[in-house]
């Protein structure tokens, strides 16, 4: 299926690795003009170079930190100075913190809020004028299945991921019909964060990392973790004209781990 993304100018933030990079790859394979953004200059440049070589698509990398308002503003200013149009914005930043409620102080809550919600707010606000100049513009935010089925020992992330879904619904209403806003909620995915966690738990429990992964996969209907590519492929579809009637949705791509009705 041709996703009709060829030539679309798409900014993917949080794209140096994992789901963000997999999303950028899926878009580039469809012929989109993709710009990767990440905090580390060397990592994002290497990711962009590798992706351009693999796909043959126009790919570049820019360093910016969504937890720094000045850095986001500098990214926007550079974009405008270059006369860049923008068809879609993808926000794949964020993360989780494993801790119980009583273990978290104000600083921990504020830090998690900064990269799970406020970073996305800054990006949408900064690039809204550019998106409004495009025809059929799109915004895609990445949350987590934990927004709909809170995970134990992750209270701060559960709360903020749920807040991101409220942001998605609100933006969808305010920016429609000109800008189509959706979110994707991945489940357990074989990213570097999960692989690092599996190695840490394996050392403590005297098991192999694969045994740890297999244990956590028992809760998933698919019986396994996702590959980042599987999330990226769905993201590319949602960003495409093929999904033009999908608006204001928070779509689980989680192998069936979240089993609620909504």
C-alpha positions in Angstrom: 0.0 0.0 0.0 1.3 3.4 -1.0 0.9 5.6 2.1 1.1 8.8 -0.1 3.8 10.3 2.1 6.3 11.0 -0.6 7.8 14.5 -0.3 6.0 15.3 3.0 8.3 17.3 5.3 8.1 15.6 8.7 9.9 16.5 12.0 10.5 13.5 14.3 11.6 14.5 17.8 13.2 11.8 20.0 14.6 10.0 17.0 18.1 9.0 17.8 17.0 5.4 18.7 14.1 3.2 19.6 10.5 3.9 18.6 11.3 7.4 17.4 14.0 6.2 15.0 11.8 3.3 13.8 9.0 5.8 13.0 11.5 8.0 11.1 12.7 4.9 9.2 9.1 3.9 8.2 8.4 7.5 7.0 11.7 7.7 5.1 11.0 4.4 3.4 7.7 5.9 2.2 9.7 8.8 0.6 9.0 11.4 3.2 11.6 14.2 3.8 12.5 13.5 7.4 14.3 15.6 10.0 15.5 13.7 13.1 15.8 15.6 16.4 17.6 14.3 19.5 19.5 15.7 22.5 23.0 14.4 21.5 24.5 16.0 18.5 26.8 13.1 17.6 24.1 10.4 18.1 21.4 12.2 16.0 23.9 13.0 13.2 24.9 9.3 13.1 21.3 8.2 13.1 20.4 10.5 10.3 23.4 9.5 8.2 22.7 5.8 8.6 19.0 6.3 7.8 19.7 8.3 4.7 22.1 5.7 3.5 19.7 2.9 4.1 16.6 4.5 2.6 17.9 6.9 0.0 15.5 9.5 1.3 16.5 13.0 2.3 17.2 12.7 6.0 19.0 15.1 8.3 19.6 15.4 12.0 19.4 18.4 14.4 20.3 18.5 18.1 17.7 20.0 20.5 16.5 19.3 24.0 12.7 19.4 24.7 13.3 19.9 28.4 15.0 23.3 27.6 12.6 26.0 26.4 15.4 27.9 24.8 16.6 24.9 22.9 13.1 24.3 21.4 12.9 28.0 20.5 16.3 27.7 18.7 15.0 24.7 16.8 12.0 26.6 15.6 14.0 29.7 14.7 16.4 27.6 12.7 13.5 25.9 10.9 11.9 29.2 10.0 15.2 30.8 9.0 15.7 28.0 6.5 12.3 28.6 5.1 11.2 25.0 5.9 7.6 24.0 5.4 6.2 21.4 7.8 3.6 18.8 7.1 3.8 16.7 10.3 5.3 16.8 13.8 6.0 13.6 15.6 6.8 13.8 19.4 8.5 10.6 20.5 10.1 11.9 23.6 9.3 10.8 27.1 10.0 7.8 29.3 9.1 6.1 32.6 10.5 6.1 36.1 10.0 3.1 38.3 9.2 4.2 41.8 6.4 4.0 44.3 4.5 7.2 45.3 6.2 7.6 48.7 9.6 7.5 47.1 9.0 10.5 44.9 9.6 14.1 45.8 8.6 17.3 44.0 11.7 17.3 41.9 11.0 13.8 40.5 7.4 14.8 39.6 8.6 17.9 37.9 11.4 16.2 36.0 9.1 13.5 34.6 6.5 16.1 33.7 9.1 18.1 31.8 10.0 15.3 29.3 6.6 13.5 29.2 4.2 16.5 28.7 5.8 19.9 28.7 8.4 19.0 26.0 5.5 18.1 23.7 3.6 21.2 24.6 6.6 23.3 23.7 7.1 21.6 20.4 3.5 21.9 19.3 3.3 25.5 20.4 6.6 26.4 18.6 5.6 24.7 15.3 1.9 25.5 15.2 2.4 28.4 12.8 4.3 26.2 10.3 1.7 23.4 10.6 -1.1 25.9 10.0 0.5 26.9 6.7 0.4 23.3 5.5 -2.5 21.5 3.9 -3.6 18.5 5.9 -1.0 18.9 8.7 -0.7 16.3 11.3 0.6 15.9 14.9 1.4 12.6 16.4 2.3 12.2 20.1 3.7 9.1 21.7 2.3 8.0 25.1 2.2 4.5 26.6 -0.2 1.7 27.3 0.3 2.7 31.0 -2.0 5.7 30.3 -4.9 3.3 30.0 -3.7 0.5 32.3 -1.4 2.0 35.0 1.7 -0.2 35.7 2.7 -0.9 39.3 5.6 1.1 40.7 5.3 3.7 38.0 2.9 6.2 39.5 4.6 9.4 38.2 4.8 8.1 34.6 1.3 6.6 34.7 -0.1 10.1 35.7 1.8 12.0 33.0 1.1 9.5 30.3 -2.6 9.8 31.0 -2.2 13.6 30.9 -0.7 13.2 27.5 -3.8 11.6 26.2 -5.9 14.4 27.6 -3.6 16.8 25.7 -4.1 14.8 22.5 -7.9 15.0 22.9 -7.8 18.7 23.7 -5.5 19.6 20.8 -7.5 17.5 18.4 -10.6 19.5 19.2 -8.9 22.9 19.1 -6.9 22.4 16.0 -9.4 20.5 13.8 -10.1 20.4 11.0 -6.9 21.9 9.6 -4.5 19.9 11.8 -5.1 16.2 12.6 -3.9 15.2 16.1 -3.5 11.6 17.4 -1.5 9.6 19.8 0.0 6.1 19.9 0.3 4.2 23.1 3.0 1.5 22.7 3.3 -1.4 25.1 6.5 -3.2 26.1 8.9 -2.8 23.3 12.5 -4.0 22.8 14.2 -0.6 23.0 17.5 0.1 24.7 15.6 1.2 27.9 13.9 -2.2 28.3 17.0 -4.1 27.3 19.1 -2.2 29.9 16.4 -2.9 32.5 16.4 -6.6 31.7 20.2 -6.7 32.1 20.0 -4.9 35.5 17.2 -7.2 36.8 19.1 -10.3 35.5 22.1 -9.4 37.5 20.1 -9.0 40.7 17.9 -12.1 40.2 20.6 -14.4 38.9 18.8 -14.9 35.5 19.5 -14.1 31.9 18.1 -11.0 30.3 16.0 -13.1 28.0 14.5 -14.9 31.0 13.5 -11.4 32.4 12.0 -10.4 29.0 10.1 -13.7 28.8 8.7 -13.1 32.3 7.4 -9.7 31.5 6.0 -11.0 28.2 3.7 -13.3 30.0 1.2 -10.5 30.5 1.0 -9.7 26.8 -1.6 -11.4 24.6 0.9 -11.5 21.8 3.3 -13.4 24.0 6.3 -11.3 23.2 7.6 -7.7 23.3 7.2 -5.5 20.2 10.0 -4.6 17.9 10.3 -0.9 17.4 9.6 -1.4 13.7 6.1 -2.6 14.5 5.3 0.7 16.3 6.9 2.8 13.6 4.8 1.1 10.9 1.6 2.0 12.6 2.8 5.5 13.2 3.5 5.9 9.5 0.0 4.8 8.6 -1.6 7.2 11.2 0.4 10.0 9.7 -0.6 9.2 6.2 -3.6 10.4 4.1 -4.8 6.8 4.3 -5.8 7.5 7.9 -7.3 10.9 7.1 -10.5 10.2 9.1 -8.6 9.2 12.3 -8.7 12.2 14.6 -8.3 12.7 18.3 -7.5 9.0 18.9 -5.1 7.4 21.3 -4.3 4.1 19.6 -2.8 1.2 21.6 -0.1 -0.7 19.8 0.7 -3.0 22.8 0.2 -6.6 21.8 -2.9 -6.7 24.0 -1.4 -5.8 27.4 -4.0 -3.1 28.1 -7.3 -4.9 28.2 -9.7 -2.1 29.2 -12.7 -1.2 27.0 -11.3 2.2 26.1 
